[in-house]
């Protein structure tokens, strides 16, 4: 690992954690004047195992203005003492501000915590100091060792889950001490300002007395959601859901350690209503009962996964107190039973960007009866909570590099950040990348060609076509990444021209003698044969790429590249300015970066700058469960990220046509 | 009415409103140094109907420290502009602070509202200025005329109900304006920071579109609870419940005008479980299902009343959005389904002092599906929400006189305020005042003797005994007020001695010749005959007061007078210092002040200082519905009022024995 102390200001721990993904050198540090962000320079004191002081570490952090110093540190893996999670109640997050500017305001909590000498010396509670300008911050040694987990794209997350459990042993009431049961309990947990709802109060007096006043308080943020007899602090679980249109993934985690205990995935049970969001929205428009049935199907999918992960890990579902759900705007609306119709028709309006906090039972889950479900907010009808979650996991808002985030799918979401401004948009790519509308297309399952290498001049034993097939079985079709590879390779060897036309057979024999015999016809359409089951197979019996398939891919990639082109233009940037391209989702993991660059799906940058980010939506959901700070960061994205609607732009068509060519 | 402008500082509008109840003169102004309260001196500017300025009015107000200036004004009937109800969002409650002390802090809302010149000149938002010391406050003329209602004991309440309705006509979405439906709505109501729960969001998009974006937002505090098509602003109703152990009263009010539209009362359907709280608590201890049945009975009682008042007023129950419930701690626990057992056994502990806000549906009411139920908080297991509500209605915390509040019943609640400190306690008076344990006792119903006048020396046509009988029918028994009158009159004429013993017949003939023949025996017990159905009736067939009845009353009144004696002692006061005695509840309305003084039920003060306060619990519930300020005042009582537990005091027994005599 890099020596943190050696990092200059402006380079965050999050960057360090992402080190493996950063292009080693030579990308150059783009200079930012920080006008839209503030720089915090942390001096972090710590003690060695034997209690001796060690030299302080220097760390620079760049955050949006208004973020608290505590948040800024927490987001960047710098631990500051706290038990209340930054609510201003525990008075433990002591820091010292060393500032040239005007004095940092003193709050009533500061007055309670510090002497007037300390206040004059710059001591404040970190959760109450807003970073509105550059500050130098000293962090004293921790009194307790914080736990952290690595989540997302190498993000180091300090564990501050909304879910807390506290075991307390209370004194019994007497005539001289008639405090109410609730006050007796909350007095014992005085670093939080707890509230209790009717359900807890109905059980409270009975549980306290049956358990001899030795109980475990179950807390979500500052809401007391249950009081359990005895010490149950070890059982504190949550489930992160990536609620995809096609596939749903659930991960059971222990929020006390950050450890994932079990993962399960399944097809979304809404599939019978249609494969994509538009067909499912249409279903609700044609049948009044469809919304209820789609909601039930989403609930059943989530409930099934919850049951499976709990069973696999041997966890009682009643000990799961929270779930986080990352889904696109339509999946979110359907899971919550909110009418999705306005999402499906222009002008594409959401009911609300931030779904309210609901009970897990409201979305069909049978966990703890007061378990809560957090849904990620959406930036727009087609840049949903899954993308916000992915942005969180990839630290899109906490990095000063120019980064492009692309989630390729039927609807493709694109986010561009230049370290100051973050823009997002959606591009309707259509089903090509999922194998839809492609003659030999199929999902990325066993038998799907996922990689292709062509050798135009292969001779003798050397193969002219090298296929990578999922499951190492005989090729049965072509999935999205194989499609991109096929087209990219055909362009490279010259069998496809810039306009996307397969060149005439005569010319083919010249430019690619080893491959020319694979040009054939199926019906009236020209095709390129990728796999011939037997030497005598007719072209129609083969796995092939057709001229029309190429056109489908061209439209899909043009939609996407139009999206990022216009975003780059908005920020006055060129393709070469992009320092990192994050390809999100499973498709991104299989895509060949070289092919993606070659066909123009991503900007023309070094393939080293192209990173498969994996299931970032699911990772962001885990982060939201493990840290209230990260969750606040996700909500803050609603303010930080601008949504750009492309469909009503005058320059959309011109750019699209430009982008059609390879 | 008194000329407000002529009132000196320290005399509040609330006092003026209570004028009819204040002893006209001669009580003297008790001097307070204000150590526990702060004095605000308001200069209220206003305009005449024609827009001309009129001379400003001066008003002094005394409040607990920490109350906002806005609240302090509102509580005392001084109107300051506001639409958000004091949440800091509408930026309308402009005031100017003229202070000799340190400058009043400037908040970020102040900065948004005022120029720096205005800030330097002392202008602030009144809802954000805490009165921590004496201040002079200038209030500019109102831009809208506030509505007020007279509620409680002559309290002038400025209408600021938690329930608001706002009719809005919204523009439809376009590709250039893709704001979410929720933001579109909340942008149109930007003086409030609205939140929406899942139930509203599920309906929002459909309602907006079906109603052509012309809708009425239904708001409770800052929660959006519904969006109704068209303009429904006129239909905004709430129900105030006085949930008594015996009798339950419901009042339907229009919160837009403060007008009560219908009142209904009924017996509490929990009666079959026992007449008092202890027997009902016992029922839950002996039968696991009793709590559920008691809860259902409370709900059924409330639901029946709700239905009746809505029907009587022709109001759709779906237009009732809030209810307030004032009940003792046991009634509150049972209505909410909270186990009351710890209330019934020493050390008498509540689950929580402040019940959480719940849905009206949670307590069995079938009103608007998201209607909310507010329960008054309790000060102790036996000084419940009904008393807090009564204190609110009688302004116990906003008066600098020394006042004693007594709610006489099986459990008697006593509150004493000297204008600085407020103490409360409970005294177990037993059932005597409700006619229980009294030989000829009965409830205050037709046939009950409620007033008695004796003439020891009546001659000729003059009656020796004059009875007031409820319903003007033949006397059948003796209710509580009659019992007090009977004992008081017997003491006055000398037939009862100081110890409560009926004097010997010989002596009786001397001191009360016209009454001596009414002394008789029923069995072995001496009695005084109050009503003889016919000249030949045996004593046992008559309505009489027995020697044991007198003892019962002695114990009951001693319990009560021990309570207020010890509270007076706590504050270092004598009986004569009490400037007002408020007798709450229906019993208080019928009690003869002279008799109450004579038997020592209340301190020995001029009868002019004894005021029947009526159903103050119900009045307080109305106030809580009509004003969020008043509701906050009720919650503040939890901090302001100390509960004194008498049962474990060393001096309790001695005082009790002292108080037994007349």
Boltz contact constraints between the chains, C-beta under 6 A:
constraints:
  - contact:
      token1: [A, 173]
      token2: [B, 347]
      max_distance: 6.0
  - contact:
      token1: [A, 173]
      token2: [B, 349]
      max_distance: 6.0
  - contact:
      token1: [A, 174]
      token2: [B, 347]
      max_distance: 6.0
  - contact:
      token1: [A, 175]
      token2: [B, 347]
      max_distance: 6.0
  - contact:
      token1: [A, 175]
      token2: [B, 645]
      max_distance: 6.0
  - contact:
      token1: [A, 175]
      token2: [B, 648]
      max_distance: 6.0
  - contact:
      token1: [A, 178]
      token2: [B, 347]
      max_distance: 6.0
  - contact:
      token1: [A, 178]
      token2: [B, 349]
      max_distance: 6.0
  - contact:
      token1: [A, 180]
      token2: [B, 350]
      max_distance: 6.0
  - contact:
      token1: [A, 180]
      token2: [B, 352]
      max_distance: 6.0
  - contact:
      token1: [A, 180]
      token2: [B, 353]
      max_distance: 6.0
  - contact:
      token1: [A, 181]
      token2: [B, 351]
      max_distance: 6.0
  - contact:
      token1: [A, 182]
      token2: [B, 352]
      max_distance: 6.0
  - contact:
      token1: [A, 197]
      token2: [B, 356]
      max_distance: 6.0
  - contact:
      token1: [A, 198]
      token2: [B, 356]
      max_distance: 6.0
  - contact:
      token1: [A, 198]
      token2: [B, 358]
      max_distance: 6.0
  - contact:
      token1: [A, 201]
      token2: [B, 338]
      max_distance: 6.0
  - contact:
      token1: [A, 201]
      token2: [B, 351]
      max_distance: 6.0
  - contact:
      token1: [A, 201]
      token2: [B, 352]
      max_distance: 6.0
  - contact:
      token1: [A, 202]
      token2: [B, 337]
      max_distance: 6.0
  - contact:
      token1: [A, 202]
      token2: [B, 338]
      max_distance: 6.0
  - contact:
      token1: [A, 204]
      token2: [B, 351]
      max_distance: 6.0
  - contact:
      token1: [A, 205]
      token2: [B, 339]
      max_distance: 6.0
  - contact:
      token1: [A, 205]
      token2: [B, 342]
      max_distance: 6.0
  - contact:
      token1: [A, 205]
      token2: [B, 351]
      max_distance: 6.0
  - contact:
      token1: [A, 206]
      token2: [B, 339]
      max_distance: 6.0
  - contact:
      token1: [A, 337]
      token2: [B, 202]
      max_distance: 6.0
  - contact:
      token1: [A, 338]
      token2: [B, 201]
      max_distance: 6.0
  - contact:
      token1: [A, 338]
      token2: [B, 202]
      max_distance: 6.0
  - contact:
      token1: [A, 339]
      token2: [B, 205]
      max_distance: 6.0
  - contact:
      token1: [A, 339]
      token2: [B, 206]
      max_distance: 6.0
  - contact:
      token1: [A, 342]
      token2: [B, 205]
      max_distance: 6.0
  - contact:
      token1: [A, 347]
      token2: [B, 173]
      max_distance: 6.0
  - contact:
      token1: [A, 347]
      token2: [B, 174]
      max_distance: 6.0
  - contact:
      token1: [A, 347]
      token2: [B, 175]
      max_distance: 6.0
  - contact:
      token1: [A, 347]
      token2: [B, 178]
      max_distance: 6.0
  - contact:
      token1: [A, 349]
      token2: [B, 173]
      max_distance: 6.0
  - contact:
      token1: [A, 349]
      token2: [B, 178]
      max_distance: 6.0
  - contact:
      token1: [A, 350]
      token2: [B, 180]
      max_distance: 6.0
  - contact:
      token1: [A, 351]
      token2: [B, 181]
      max_distance: 6.0
  - contact:
      token1: [A, 351]
      token2: [B, 201]
      max_distance: 6.0
  - contact:
      token1: [A, 351]
      token2: [B, 204]
      max_distance: 6.0
  - contact:
      token1: [A, 351]
      token2: [B, 205]
      max_distance: 6.0
  - contact:
      token1: [A, 352]
      token2: [B, 180]
      max_distance: 6.0
  - contact:
      token1: [A, 352]
      token2: [B, 182]
      max_distance: 6.0
  - contact:
      token1: [A, 352]
      token2: [B, 201]
      max_distance: 6.0
  - contact:
      token1: [A, 353]
      token2: [B, 180]
      max_distance: 6.0
  - contact:
      token1: [A, 356]
      token2: [B, 197]
      max_distance: 6.0
  - contact:
      token1: [A, 356]
      token2: [B, 198]
      max_distance: 6.0
  - contact:
      token1: [A, 358]
      token2: [B, 198]
      max_distance: 6.0
  - contact:
      token1: [A, 645]
      token2: [B, 175]
      max_distance: 6.0
  - contact:
      token1: [A, 648]
      token2: [B, 175]
      max_distance: 6.0
